[in-house]
Amino acid sequence: MKIYLLGHIGPDLDAVCAPIEYAEFLEKAKRYSQAQILPAVCDEINKETKFILQKFDVETPVKISAGDILGEDRIILVDHNEEDQRMKGIDSSQIIEIIDHHKININFTSPLRIDVRPLGSASSVVYENFVKEGIEPSTKIASLILASILSDTQGLKSSTTTGLDASFAQALSKLTGLDIENLTFEIFKAKSDISGLTPKQIVKNDYKIFDFDSRKVFIGQIETVEPQKALAMKDKLLNAMEEVKAIEGVGLLYLAITDILKINTQLLYSTDEEKEIVEHAFEGAGEGNVINIGPRMSRKKDIAPPIEKVLTK
């Protein structure tokens, strides 16, 4: 039997690395000693993730589809729980665990192990398991955990950052010998690199699909130190957003361009309905298919909830 550890579709660094990290924890904890533990991905990984995996000499997880999962195999969802964010076609009855840090929106017919905590990254949840069980991660895995925490919390500056995330980062810095400030700079640089990507690849570089009162909402995000480069491509991005909307079967699509140095986000939208929703959500005025929503950086905590509130009134 194989147990696949899967991050969400359109994976960011945390969604790729947390399954790798949790696989080592499960092996060292001997929770599933009779099974083969396999971290996997269902989509192409982005440049930031490739950079971190290469930097720490970690093998890229195998890319799979639902057809690769046999009837006797099992699945652990990592860094997500909602059905719209899962790999397409998987059988929910094969899911045995969820490791996450997002709000819960699930419906299962059988019991399963759920570990969802209000932390800044799924990797923080994974590391807390290491700490509680008194298991020390390998240097490679500790390095991945630190990088993932820094990435998902935008260098510990995001509103999702907790005291535990910060203390974990300090502990992992000591364990690995990595400097937090230097590693954060490297991550920011890798996040900002959209060179060579098509407009459609940029839109889908880091995204999640949310179900808000039966409305499917795609929220993509570009975290960058040079937002003007993305904004200069606005017309091409808007066209790509309409393409992606049709491909993914969503009714609403927003692309957040987040300046991770100035702590500011601008949202791109392509329709009048999308404009009206975000103007109500963020109490501002959009112009030229862009609305500045200020110092909001976290898609999970700062961007998605106000949109959800408007759609579920």
N, C-alpha and C positions, 0 to 999 in steps of 0.2 A: 504493500500500500504506500502511496505517496501522499504527502500533505503539502499542498501548494500554498505559499504565503503570497497574497496578491494585494498590491496597492490599487488605487483608483485609476480610472481611465484618464488620459491626459496627465500622466504622472509628473510631479515635481520631485525635488531631491528627497524630501521626507518620505514620499510614497514609494520610492525605489529603495532607499537605504533602510528604512524601518523594517521591512520584511527580511533583509539580510541580517540585520542586528537581532531581530527576534528569533530567526532561525538558529543563531549561535546560542541564544539563551535557552531555547527549547532543547537543543542537543546537550548542553551542559547540565540542564536541570533534569534531563532524562524523562521528560513528560510523555513523549511518544517514542519510546525506545525501539519499538517494532516497526516504525515507519521511516521512510526516507523523507527528510525535510527539505523542501525545495523553494527558495524565494524565486518569484517570477514576475514578469511584467506583461501587460497586454497591449501596450503601445510603445512607440519609439520614445527613447529618453532624450531629454533636452541637453543643451550644451553645458549648462551648469553641472548637471549630474554626471555627464561624461568626464568633465574636468576633475570632479571630486573622486570618482572611482579610479581614474588614472593616477591622480596625485597619491592616493593611498594604496595603490596596487591591489585593487579589489576587482574581482571578476564581475562583469555585467550579468545580472540575472537572465535566465533563459526567457525568451519571448514565447508565449503560448496563446492558444485560443481555447474556447470551451471544448472543442473537439479533441483536444489533447488530454482532457481530464476524464479518466475512466470511471466506471460506476463504483469501484471499490475505493477510489481516491477521496480525499477530503480537502477542504479549503479553509483557510484562515484569512479573513478580511483585515487589512492593515491600513490605517489612515483614512478610513471611510466606513460607512455602514449603509447609506441609502442605496436603494436599488438602482436609481438612475446613474450612480457613480461607479457601479460595479462593471466588471467585464461582461460583455453581452453574451447571453446564452448559458450562463452557469446555472446549475441546479441548486436552489437555495437549501434543499435538504442535505446537501453535502457540506454546508458551512458549519464548522464546529466551534469557531472562536471569532471574536471581533476585538481588535486592538485599535483604539481610536481616541481622538480628542475633540471631535465635533459633536454637534447636537444629534440626538438619536431620532431616527425616523425608520423604524423597522417593523416587520410583521413576520414572525416565524411560527411554524406549527409545532416545533419541537424545542426543548431547552438547549441552550448552548452557553459557553463561557463568554462573558462580555466584560471587557476591561476598558471602560471609557472614562477619561479623567479630564478635568478642566485645566489642561496644561498647554504650553505653547507649541508643542509638536508631538507627533506620535512617537518619535524617538525618545522624548522625555518619558513617556509612558513605558516604553521598553526599558529604558535605563532604570526606572524606579523598580521594575521587576528584578533586574540584576541586583540592585542595592538591597531590596527586601529579602532576597534569597541568599545574600552573602556570596554572590558569584561575581568574579571580576571578569569583565570582557577583555578579549585580546586587544592589543594596541591598535590593530587595524579597525576593529569594530568600535572601540572607544573613539577613534578619530572620526569615523563616520557619524557616530551619535552626536559628537560635538558640532561637526559641520552641519548636520541636519537641524539641530536646535538653533544654531545661528542663522541658518537660511530661513527657517519657518518663522522665526521671531524677528527677522530683519535686523540681525545684529543686536538682539535683546532690546530693540526699541519699539517693537509692535505693542499694541494695546493688549495682545493676547499673552504677553510675557508675564510669567509669575515669578515669585521669589524662588520657587523650586527650580524653575528653568535656569535662573541665574546661578543658583548654587550648584546645580548639576554641571553647568558650563565651566565654572571655576574648578570643580573636582576633576572633570575630564581634561581640562587644560593641564593640571598638575600631573595627571596620569599619563598623558601623551607627550607632554613637553611642548605642546602647540600654543602659540600666543593667540589669544582671542581676537585682539585688534587686527593683527596681520592676516589671520585666517578669514575674518569678516571682510576685510578689504578684497582678498582674493575671490571670495564668494560673490561680492557685489560686482566685481569686474566681470566674472563669468556670467552672472545673471544678465548683465547689460549687453552682452554680445548677441546682437540679432543679425549680424552680417551674414550674408549667404542664405538667409531664410526667406522664403516667399511670404507674401502677405497672409496667406492662409495658414502657413506654418507658424507665423507669429501669433495669430489669433488663437491657435490650438496649442501653443507652446506650454501653457500652464492654465488649465481651466477646470471648472466643475459645473455640473448640471444639477440644478436644484428643482425640487417639485414644491411649488408654493400654491396650495389650494388648487391642485390639478393643472397649474400653469408651469410648463417647463421653462426654466430660465438658465441660460448659459452665461456664466461670468468668467471671462478670461482675464489674465493679469500679466502685464509686463512690469517687472521690477527693474528699474534702471537708474543710472546716475546721469543719463543723457536723455531725458524725456523728449527734448526737441527733435531728436532723430526719428522717434516713433511718430510724433505729431506731424512731421514733414511728409509722412506717408499716409496721412489721414484718408484721402480719397481712395487709395488702393486698399487700405484696411477696411473701410466701410463696404466696399464691393466684396471683399473676402468674407466679411461678417455675414452678409446676406447669403453667400455660398454655403458657409458653415451652418447657418441656421437651417437651410434646406437639408443638408447632409445629416445633421444630427436630429432633425425633427423637433426643434424647439421653437416656441412662439416668440420668445424675447431673448435678445443677446446684447450683452454689454462687454466692453473691453476696457479694463482699468489700466491706466498708464501711471505707475506709481514711482515718484521720485524718492528713492530710498535715502538720499542725502538731505534733501530739504523737507522730507516727511510730508508729502503732498500727493494727492491722487486726482487725476482727471479721467472722467468716464466718457468713452465714445459710445454713441448710439446711432441707429440708422433710420428709425421711424418716428413718426409723431407720437404714437402710443408709448414707445420707450422713453421719449423725451418727457411726456407728461408724468409718467410713473416716477422717474428719477427727480424731477423737479419737486414733486410732492414729498418724495422720500428724503431728500437732502435740503429741502427748503431753499432752493436756489434757482437760478435761471440758466438754461442751456442756450448756447449760441453756436451755430455752425457745426452742429452734431457733437458738441463737446460741452460737458458741465464740470466745473471745478468743484470737487466735494471736500477740499481742504485736507487737514491732517488725518485722513483716514487711510490706513495702510493694510489692515487685515481684511481679506475677503470674508473670512468666517465671522468675524465679530463686528467690523465697521461698515462693510458694504452690503453683504447679503441680507442681514436682519432688517434694515430700513426698507429695502425693496419688498421683502416678505410682508412687512407690516402693511404696506400700501395694498398689496395684492390680496391680503386676507381680511380686509376690513369688512 
